[in-house]
Amino acid sequence: MPKKKFNDQDHLYLQVAEGLEKMIGEETLKIGDKLPSVRMLSEEYGISMGTAFQAYYHLEGKGLIEARPKSGYYVRFNFRRMPALPRIAEPEPVTSDVSVQEMITAVFNDITSDDLINFSIAAPPTSLLPVARLNKSLVHAMRSTRHHAIQYEHIQGSKELRRQLVKQAFHWGGKLSEEDVVVTAGCMEALVMCLKAVTKPGDTVAIENPTYFGIFQVMESLGLKVLEIPCDPMTGMDPDLLATLIKKFPIKACVFVPNFSNPLGSCMPDKNKQALVELLTRARIPLIEDDIYGELYFGRHRPKTCKTFDKEGWVLYCSSLSKSLAPGYRIGWAIPGRFTGQVVLHKMMHTVTGVTITQQAIAHFLSIGRYEYHLKKLRKALHTQCLRYLQGIMQYFPENVKVSRPQGGFVLWVELDKKLNAYLLYREALKHHISVAPGQLFSMQGRFGNCLRISYARPWDEDVEQGLKVLGTLIRKML
């Protein structure tokens, strides 16, 4: 291995680990190969023994290498040997009224049970959240906020919170003012308010396929029709395909999740986002962008948003802190562009304002600079968990399994043999105290009956491994 020195300010152990990971990926180091001893690694890279140990611990946590007693470290896994990607769905190019299936209620009645190995919830567990720091911010808000945070908040939300959210928007290229932001009770309320602002009952809205089932419920409640657009498991929705469909169908709005969609985990390339925004701006069709997973990227840089490329205000950006910081605080927001007035009006008619104390607490937490530190830890944990879950699926599921390759977010999309009924698998798994999300939940046409969404939010442990092992056994029995 070539001797290498590191001089920049990045963590040395991460640089060493990334170099070794690249060699494993390129099969310079093959599965079963013995790695240099810690002392040799220290000498080769000009780093301390402690840093060398950290690098190996990092790779071991990802499941790429393993320590063998009295023998050293060996290459354990290579992601070039991953299973195939799931196929792109081909829903019928027709619009239809949304029908929310009863199985959605059945599945999500069970997900809060404490005795389940839960692969259904795409949200961070308490163990990955900065609970103590949040509690301090909550106490600070009660003590320092005018009127002790028991009075109504501004209709658009806390001014300080909106100021902090504007600062966060700089990460994706947002150049905004606090007047551009409307605070909501989570991302779903932001989506609802934006849809109300740009559609009326009977309108057709384009969405991704597969997509989060909650969007179907919203569409149904608003009396809207849906046009499902098939998505690539890596790059998401194709703007060229949408351009063709715009000519055939009276699309009045679009709802897309460009960054780490749920359930595919796909991330639309930035050039595609720009092309999408330019297409919809020319057509004067509003785009409601759900960017709730945008901060949970595994790479070095945050992906841009569609809002980044919006010059005329046709993108209504929605996000929240429910997936990254405090699910129960219900802090979301919209940046509705030219539709800000309409969104504020709908919020005033439905909720008037949001909860003062949680807005003030989050504003304080963001202001002290702890959020980015927390996100770095969360991203690292989720990336490691994603890799471990992938390995578990490959080890315990049938060989013909197909799995997505998310570069952020919380979920894996698993395609199994066509003979399998995912909802029946869900019912059988419940008998073993395991919860999964069957693929039928993610399409209004009842597709994806042989697919599962598996959340890797829960840190890897013996119960998780046992849960995947049992699932694999059940799947084989059902084929």
TORVO-938083 format. One line per 8 residues: number of its first residue (from 0); their letters; for each residue z negated, x negated, y of C-alpha. Coordinates in nm, 2 decimals, padded with zeros to 4 digits. Layout:
N
NUM	a	Z:X:Y ~ ...
END
This chain:
479
0	mpkkkfnd	00.00:00.00:00.00 ~ 00.09:-00.14:00.34 ~ -00.19:-00.26:00.57 ~ -00.22:-00.03:00.87 ~ -00.43:-00.03:01.18 ~ -00.53:00.27:01.39 ~ -00.59:00.25:01.76 ~ -00.58:00.60:01.91
8	qdhlylqv	-00.87:00.83:01.95 ~ -00.81:01.07:01.67 ~ -01.05:01.07:01.38 ~ -00.97:00.76:01.17 ~ -01.05:00.93:00.84 ~ -00.81:01.21:00.91 ~ -00.53:00.96:00.99 ~ -00.60:00.78:00.66
16	aeglekmi	-00.62:01.10:00.47 ~ -00.29:01.23:00.62 ~ -00.12:00.91:00.53 ~ -00.23:00.94:00.17 ~ -00.14:01.31:00.16 ~ 00.21:01.22:00.27 ~ 00.24:00.96:00.00 ~ 00.12:01.22:-00.26
24	geetlkig	00.37:01.48:-00.13 ~ 00.66:01.23:-00.15 ~ 00.54:01.13:-00.50 ~ 00.49:00.76:-00.40 ~ 00.15:00.84:-00.55 ~ 00.20:01.06:-00.86 ~ -00.03:01.30:-01.04 ~ -00.27:01.09:-01.25
32	dklpsvrm	-00.22:00.77:-01.04 ~ -00.54:00.59:-00.96 ~ -00.61:00.54:-00.59 ~ -00.74:00.22:-00.44 ~ -01.11:00.17:-00.45 ~ -01.31:00.26:-00.14 ~ -01.36:-00.11:-00.07 ~ -00.98:-00.18:-00.10
40	lseeygis	-00.89:00.12:00.11 ~ -01.13:-00.01:00.38 ~ -00.97:-00.35:00.38 ~ -00.61:-00.22:00.37 ~ -00.66:00.01:00.66 ~ -00.91:-00.20:00.86 ~ -01.17:00.08:00.85 ~ -01.53:00.10:00.75
48	mgtafqay	-01.65:00.19:00.40 ~ -01.79:00.51:00.54 ~ -01.46:00.61:00.70 ~ -01.28:00.54:00.37 ~ -01.53:00.76:00.19 ~ -01.47:01.04:00.45 ~ -01.09:01.02:00.39 ~ -01.14:01.06:00.01
56	yhlegkgl	-01.39:01.34:00.06 ~ -01.14:01.52:00.28 ~ -00.86:01.49:00.02 ~ -01.10:01.59:-00.26 ~ -01.20:01.90:-00.06 ~ -00.83:02.00:-00.05 ~ -00.81:01.96:-00.42 ~ -00.55:01.68:-00.40
64	iearpksg	-00.75:01.41:-00.56 ~ -01.05:01.40:-00.79 ~ -01.34:01.15:-00.85 ~ -01.39:01.04:-01.21 ~ -01.73:00.90:-01.30 ~ -01.74:00.52:-01.31 ~ -01.36:00.51:-01.27 ~ -01.27:00.60:-00.92
72	yyvrfnfr	-01.04:00.84:-00.75 ~ -00.72:00.98:-00.90 ~ -00.43:01.20:-00.77 ~ -00.49:01.56:-00.90 ~ -00.23:01.78:-00.74 ~ 00.11:01.77:-00.56 ~ 00.22:02.07:-00.35 ~ 00.59:01.99:-00.43
80	rmpalpri	00.52:02.15:-00.76 ~ 00.44:02.48:-00.60 ~ 00.57:02.81:-00.75 ~ 00.87:02.98:-00.59 ~ 00.84:03.18:-00.27 ~ 00.82:03.56:-00.29 ~ 01.16:03.73:-00.25 ~ 01.26:03.89:00.08
88	aepepvts	01.21:04.27:00.06 ~ 01.52:04.49:00.09 ~ 01.39:04.83:00.22 ~ 01.64:05.10:00.28 ~ 01.77:05.09:00.64 ~ 01.66:05.44:00.72 ~ 01.39:05.57:00.95 ~ 01.13:05.81:00.82
96	dvsvqemi	00.80:05.97:00.90 ~ 00.50:05.76:00.80 ~ 00.30:05.88:00.51 ~ -00.03:05.69:00.46 ~ -00.11:05.67:00.09 ~ -00.45:05.78:-00.04 ~ -00.49:05.44:-00.21 ~ -00.55:05.28:00.13
104	tavfndit	-00.87:05.49:00.15 ~ -00.96:05.42:-00.21 ~ -00.92:05.04:-00.17 ~ -01.10:05.01:00.16 ~ -01.39:05.23:00.07 ~ -01.50:04.95:-00.17 ~ -01.45:04.64:00.04 ~ -01.79:04.63:00.21
112	sddlinfs	-01.98:04.62:-00.11 ~ -02.20:04.32:-00.14 ~ -02.17:04.28:-00.52 ~ -01.79:04.22:-00.51 ~ -01.59:03.90:-00.53 ~ -01.39:04.02:-00.23 ~ -01.03:03.90:-00.20 ~ -00.94:04.20:00.02
120	iaapptsl	-01.09:04.13:00.36 ~ -00.88:03.92:00.60 ~ -01.16:03.82:00.83 ~ -01.40:03.52:00.85 ~ -01.74:03.54:00.66 ~ -02.05:03.49:00.86 ~ -02.09:03.14:00.71 ~ -01.78:03.02:00.90
128	lpvarlnk	-01.90:03.16:01.24 ~ -02.12:03.01:01.51 ~ -02.39:03.27:01.48 ~ -02.67:03.08:01.65 ~ -02.45:02.99:01.95 ~ -02.33:03.35:01.99 ~ -02.69:03.47:01.98 ~ -02.78:03.24:02.26
136	slvhamrs	-02.48:03.37:02.46 ~ -02.60:03.72:02.39 ~ -02.95:03.65:02.52 ~ -02.80:03.47:02.83 ~ -02.59:03.78:02.90 ~ -02.90:04.01:02.88 ~ -03.10:03.79:03.11 ~ -02.84:03.69:03.37
144	trhhaiqy	-02.59:03.97:03.40 ~ -02.63:04.21:03.69 ~ -02.81:04.53:03.59 ~ -02.90:04.36:03.26 ~ -02.56:04.45:03.12 ~ -02.64:04.82:03.08 ~ -02.41:04.95:03.35 ~ -02.04:05.04:03.31
152	ehiqgske	-01.79:04.75:03.31 ~ -01.47:04.74:03.50 ~ -01.19:04.95:03.35 ~ -00.98:04.64:03.27 ~ -01.29:04.46:03.14 ~ -01.53:04.19:03.26 ~ -01.38:03.99:03.54 ~ -01.53:03.67:03.40
160	lrrqlvkq	-01.41:03.75:03.05 ~ -01.06:03.81:03.17 ~ -01.08:03.48:03.36 ~ -01.17:03.30:03.04 ~ -00.89:03.47:02.84 ~ -00.64:03.36:03.10 ~ -00.76:03.00:03.05 ~ -00.71:03.04:02.67
168	afhwggkl	-00.36:03.16:02.73 ~ -00.27:02.82:02.86 ~ -00.27:02.70:02.50 ~ 00.05:02.90:02.43 ~ 00.21:02.86:02.77 ~ 00.07:03.17:02.94 ~ 00.07:03.15:03.32 ~ -00.13:03.46:03.41
176	seedvvvt	-00.40:03.60:03.64 ~ -00.70:03.80:03.54 ~ -00.52:04.11:03.68 ~ -00.27:04.08:03.39 ~ -00.53:04.13:03.12 ~ -00.68:04.45:02.99 ~ -00.98:04.41:02.76 ~ -00.99:04.65:02.46
184	agcmealv	-01.21:04.73:02.17 ~ -01.04:04.49:01.93 ~ -00.67:04.43:01.87 ~ -00.60:04.76:01.71 ~ -00.70:04.95:02.03 ~ -00.47:04.72:02.23 ~ -00.18:04.80:02.00 ~ -00.25:05.18:02.02
192	mclkavtk	-00.27:05.17:02.40 ~ 00.05:04.97:02.43 ~ 00.23:05.20:02.19 ~ 00.11:05.50:02.39 ~ 00.24:05.33:02.71 ~ 00.60:05.28:02.58 ~ 00.67:05.56:02.32 ~ 00.64:05.94:02.28
200	pgdtvaie	00.62:06.14:01.95 ~ 00.94:06.13:01.75 ~ 01.05:05.78:01.88 ~ 01.15:05.51:01.63 ~ 00.96:05.19:01.62 ~ 01.08:04.87:01.44 ~ 00.81:04.69:01.23 ~ 00.81:04.41:00.98
208	nptyfgif	00.83:04.47:00.61 ~ 00.58:04.41:00.45 ~ 00.32:04.47:00.73 ~ -00.04:04.55:00.78 ~ -00.11:04.90:00.66 ~ -00.32:04.98:00.97 ~ 00.00:04.98:01.17 ~ 00.13:05.27:00.95
216	qvmeslgl	-00.18:05.47:01.03 ~ -00.13:05.42:01.40 ~ 00.23:05.53:01.38 ~ 00.14:05.84:01.19 ~ -00.14:05.93:01.43 ~ 00.11:05.90:01.72 ~ 00.39:06.10:01.55 ~ 00.63:05.80:01.55
224	kvleipcd	00.90:05.71:01.31 ~ 00.93:05.36:01.16 ~ 01.22:05.13:01.08 ~ 01.10:04.86:00.84 ~ 01.28:04.53:00.87 ~ 01.27:04.28:00.58 ~ 01.11:03.94:00.66 ~ 01.15:03.59:00.52
232	pmtgmdpd	00.82:03.47:00.37 ~ 00.84:03.15:00.58 ~ 01.02:03.24:00.91 ~ 00.95:03.61:00.94 ~ 01.18:03.86:01.11 ~ 01.54:03.75:01.18 ~ 01.65:03.83:01.54 ~ 02.02:03.85:01.43
240	llatlikk	01.93:04.13:01.18 ~ 01.74:04.32:01.45 ~ 02.04:04.29:01.68 ~ 02.25:04.46:01.42 ~ 02.00:04.74:01.36 ~ 01.96:04.80:01.73 ~ 02.32:04.91:01.74 ~ 02.27:05.16:01.45
248	fpikacvf	01.93:05.31:01.53 ~ 01.76:05.44:01.85 ~ 01.48:05.19:01.85 ~ 01.24:05.25:02.14 ~ 00.99:04.97:02.07 ~ 00.91:04.69:01.83 ~ 00.57:04.59:01.68 ~ 00.58:04.24:01.53
256	vpnfsnpl	00.33:03.97:01.42 ~ 00.53:03.65:01.48 ~ 00.25:03.40:01.41 ~ 00.10:03.41:01.05 ~ 00.19:03.77:00.98 ~ -00.03:03.99:00.75 ~ 00.04:03.99:00.46 ~ 00.32:03.73:00.43
264	gscmpdkn	00.17:03.46:00.64 ~ 00.51:03.38:00.79 ~ 00.55:03.21:01.12 ~ 00.86:03.28:01.33 ~ 01.01:02.95:01.47 ~ 00.97:02.92:01.84 ~ 01.35:02.93:01.89 ~ 01.36:03.26:01.71
272	kqalvell	01.09:03.40:01.93 ~ 01.29:03.30:02.24 ~ 01.60:03.46:02.09 ~ 01.41:03.78:02.01 ~ 01.27:03.81:02.36 ~ 01.61:03.76:02.51 ~ 01.76:04.02:02.28 ~ 01.50:04.28:02.36
280	traripli	01.50:04.21:02.73 ~ 01.88:04.27:02.74 ~ 01.84:04.59:02.54 ~ 01.53:04.69:02.76 ~ 01.33:04.75:02.44 ~ 00.95:04.67:02.47 ~ 00.81:04.43:02.22 ~ 00.44:04.48:02.12
288	eddiygel	00.33:04.13:02.00 ~ 00.03:04.11:01.77 ~ -00.10:03.75:01.80 ~ -00.44:03.80:01.64 ~ -00.39:03.50:01.40 ~ -00.22:03.27:01.65 ~ -00.52:03.04:01.70 ~ -00.57:02.99:01.32
296	yfgrhrpk	-00.29:02.74:01.27 ~ -00.31:02.45:01.02 ~ -00.08:02.21:01.19 ~ -00.14:01.99:01.50 ~ -00.01:02.23:01.76 ~ -00.05:02.60:01.83 ~ 00.27:02.79:01.78 ~ 00.41:02.95:02.09
304	tcktfdke	00.41:03.33:02.14 ~ 00.69:03.57:02.23 ~ 00.50:03.62:02.55 ~ 00.56:03.25:02.63 ~ 00.93:03.33:02.68 ~ 00.89:03.67:02.86 ~ 01.03:03.65:03.21 ~ 01.07:04.02:03.29
312	gwvlycss	00.75:04.17:03.14 ~ 00.90:04.34:02.83 ~ 00.65:04.18:02.60 ~ 00.31:04.35:02.56 ~ 00.09:04.08:02.41 ~ -00.21:04.19:02.20 ~ -00.49:03.98:02.05 ~ -00.86:03.97:01.98
320	lskslapg	-01.15:03.75:01.87 ~ -01.22:03.96:01.56 ~ -01.05:03.71:01.32 ~ -01.17:03.39:01.49 ~ -01.52:03.44:01.64 ~ -01.70:03.77:01.62 ~ -01.55:04.06:01.43 ~ -01.84:04.30:01.51
328	yrigwaip	-01.82:04.24:01.89 ~ -01.49:04.42:01.91 ~ -01.34:04.21:02.18 ~ -00.96:04.24:02.21 ~ -00.72:04.24:02.49 ~ -00.36:04.33:02.60 ~ -00.13:04.15:02.84 ~ 00.11:04.44:02.89
336	grftgqvv	00.35:04.29:03.15 ~ 00.54:04.56:03.34 ~ 00.35:04.83:03.15 ~ 00.00:04.72:03.27 ~ -00.05:05.03:03.48 ~ 00.04:05.27:03.19 ~ -00.20:05.08:02.96 ~ -00.49:05.09:03.20
344	lhkmmhtv	-00.43:05.47:03.25 ~ -00.44:05.53:02.88 ~ -00.76:05.32:02.84 ~ -00.92:05.52:03.13 ~ -00.83:05.85:02.96 ~ -00.96:05.74:02.61 ~ -01.24:05.49:02.64 ~ -01.29:05.45:03.02
352	tgvtitqq	-01.44:05.10:02.97 ~ -01.57:04.86:02.70 ~ -01.91:04.74:02.60 ~ -02.07:04.54:02.88 ~ -02.31:04.32:02.68 ~ -02.06:04.18:02.43 ~ -01.80:04.12:02.70 ~ -02.05:03.92:02.90
360	aiahflsi	-02.18:03.73:02.59 ~ -01.82:03.63:02.49 ~ -01.74:03.53:02.85 ~ -02.04:03.30:02.85 ~ -01.95:03.15:02.51 ~ -01.60:03.07:02.62 ~ -01.72:02.93:02.95 ~ -01.94:02.66:02.79
368	gryeyhlk	-01.65:02.51:02.59 ~ -01.77:02.58:02.24 ~ -01.48:02.80:02.13 ~ -01.23:02.52:02.08 ~ -01.49:02.31:01.89 ~ -01.55:02.61:01.66 ~ -01.18:02.68:01.61 ~ -01.12:02.32:01.49
376	klrkalht	-01.39:02.36:01.22 ~ -01.26:02.70:01.13 ~ -00.90:02.59:01.10 ~ -01.00:02.30:00.88 ~ -01.21:02.52:00.65 ~ -00.93:02.78:00.62 ~ -00.67:02.52:00.55 ~ -00.88:02.37:00.27
384	qclrylqg	-00.96:02.71:00.13 ~ -00.59:02.81:00.13 ~ -00.50:02.50:-00.07 ~ -00.78:02.55:-00.32 ~ -00.69:02.92:-00.37 ~ -00.33:02.82:-00.42 ~ -00.43:02.58:-00.69 ~ -00.65:02.84:-00.86
392	imqyfpen	-00.36:03.09:-00.87 ~ -00.13:02.83:-01.01 ~ -00.39:02.74:-01.27 ~ -00.50:03.09:-01.39 ~ -00.20:03.32:-01.32 ~ 00.11:03.35:-01.53 ~ 00.37:03.08:-01.48 ~ 00.63:03.31:-01.32
400	vkvsrpqg	00.40:03.38:-01.03 ~ 00.55:03.35:-00.67 ~ 00.32:03.26:-00.38 ~ 00.36:03.24:00.00 ~ 00.31:02.92:00.19 ~ 00.11:03.03:00.50 ~ 00.06:02.76:00.77 ~ -00.22:02.96:00.93
408	gfvlwvel	-00.42:03.28:00.90 ~ -00.62:03.42:00.61 ~ -00.40:03.55:00.34 ~ -00.17:03.47:00.05 ~ 00.11:03.70:-00.07 ~ 00.15:03.69:-00.45 ~ 00.45:03.83:-00.64 ~ 00.40:03.89:-01.01
416	dkklnayl	00.62:04.02:-01.29 ~ 00.80:04.34:-01.22 ~ 00.62:04.51:-01.51 ~ 00.29:04.49:-01.33 ~ 00.14:04.78:-01.13 ~ -00.08:04.62:-00.86 ~ -00.28:04.93:-00.79 ~ -00.37:04.97:-01.16
424	lyrealkh	-00.47:04.60:-01.15 ~ -00.69:04.67:-00.85 ~ -00.86:04.95:-01.04 ~ -00.91:04.73:-01.35 ~ -01.04:04.44:-01.14 ~ -01.30:04.66:-00.98 ~ -01.46:04.71:-01.32 ~ -01.52:04.33:-01.31
432	hisvapgq	-01.66:04.35:-00.95 ~ -01.34:04.19:-00.80 ~ -01.15:04.35:-00.51 ~ -00.78:04.27:-00.42 ~ -00.53:04.44:-00.19 ~ -00.24:04.59:-00.40 ~ 00.10:04.54:-00.25 ~ 00.18:04.91:-00.22
440	lfsmqgrf	-00.05:04.92:00.08 ~ 00.19:04.72:00.29 ~ 00.50:04.93:00.29 ~ 00.55:05.30:00.38 ~ 00.82:05.31:00.11 ~ 00.57:05.23:-00.16 ~ 00.73:04.90:-00.24 ~ 00.57:04.58:-00.36
448	gnclrisy	00.41:04.74:-00.66 ~ 00.40:04.41:-00.84 ~ 00.25:04.22:-00.54 ~ -00.10:04.13:-00.42 ~ -00.25:04.02:-00.10 ~ -00.53:03.77:-00.16 ~ -00.75:03.66:00.12 ~ -00.88:03.30:00.11
456	arpwdedv	-01.14:03.37:00.39 ~ -01.43:03.32:00.15 ~ -01.52:02.95:00.10 ~ -01.42:02.82:-00.25 ~ -01.71:02.83:-00.50 ~ -01.77:02.90:-00.87 ~ -01.76:03.28:-00.81 ~ -01.42:03.25:-00.64
464	eqglkvlg	-01.28:03.04:-00.92 ~ -01.42:03.28:-01.18 ~ -01.27:03.57:-00.99 ~ -00.92:03.42:-00.99 ~ -00.96:03.33:-01.36 ~ -01.05:03.69:-01.45 ~ -00.76:03.83:-01.24 ~ -00.53:03.60:-01.43
472	tlirkml	-00.66:03.73:-01.76 ~ -00.62:04.09:-01.65 ~ -00.27:04.03:-01.53 ~ -00.17:03.88:-01.87 ~ -00.32:04.18:-02.05 ~ -00.12:04.42:-01.84 ~ 00.22:04.25:-01.90
END
